[in-house]
Amino acid sequence: MSPAEARLKDAPSNMTEAEWSQRVNLAAAYRLVAMFGWDDLVDTHISARVPGPEHHFLINPYGLLFEEITASSLIKVDLYGNQLSESQYSINPAGFTIHSAIHEVREDAGCVIHLHTLDGVAVSSCADGLLPLNQIAQYVTHDLAYHDYEGVALDHDERPRLQRDLGTKNHMLLRNHGTLTVGRSVASAFERMYHLERACSIQVRTRTLGATAYPVRDEVVDKNAKLFDNQDRVELRSNQLVWPPLLRRLDRVNPGYRN
């Protein structure tokens, strides 16, 4: 039985197959974030839009480690913060502010990932931000936005500024705070975050060497920007080449996310 068939077979009777599939993929993303060492205790968050006309989205129950998240434990909320599924847990209020802002205005935001990793926060705290020093960084820098830090994101008045600063970009450095990616699918949001986090780590290591970074010619940066800016290509690669083996790996070491 394929992973897709398993997702359809296991869908609860009170839930569409599309929502259950989204839940399974989102739960997998949480556990993969933990596996990659990107989690921050119970803080940070990943959301996925529930397929359908409503702007409902799924987010983690506040109080579970990312490695504990399951498809059925994810909480469905609306853009006003109302919980639409039963849970003994609430949701992270700062997480709601950030994710609701993006899901409200980005119809293409199937998934939004926000992290507080050491290297991501380090680069977000540098005035230069992320530089196109290497090929990995150039996957990101052509599509990178910045948002100034306004304190813990509890103020809903911040949402219009976050929406404005993100615009149509799919990667963001939240200044003095962390990293964020957007994807049409959970798969593409995760692959984008992989590249963003890796680029930040490479920049931190490059600067730690104390040597002057070898420059990349502007025409090469522009060439790569055109190559990497094909959104359909990104989705095809993420969903067909990257996500299936990641799920196979997760099924080997931490398969409970499908529950």
Salt bridges, closest charged atoms under 4 A:
GLU19 OE2 - ARG23 NE 3.00
GLU19 OE1 - LYS76 NZ 3.18
ASP40 OD2 - HIS116 ND1 2.95
GLU107 OE1 - ARG49 NH1 2.97
GLU107 OE2 - HIS55 NE2 2.94
ASP108 OD1 - ARG106 NE 2.75
ASP128 OD2 - ARG207 NH2 2.89
ASP143 OD2 - HIS171 ND1 3.09
GLU150 OE2 - ARG161 NE 2.79
GLU158 OE2 - HIS147 NE2 2.69
ASP165 OD2 - HIS147 ND1 2.70
ASP165 OD1 - ARG164 NE 3.06
GLU191 OE2 - HIS195 NE2 3.75
GLU191 OE2 - ARG237 NE 2.44
GLU219 OE2 - ARG217 NE 2.87
ASP229 OD1 - HIS142 NE2 3.83
ASP232 OD1 - ARG184 NH1 2.92
ASP251 OD2 - ARG258 NH2 3.17
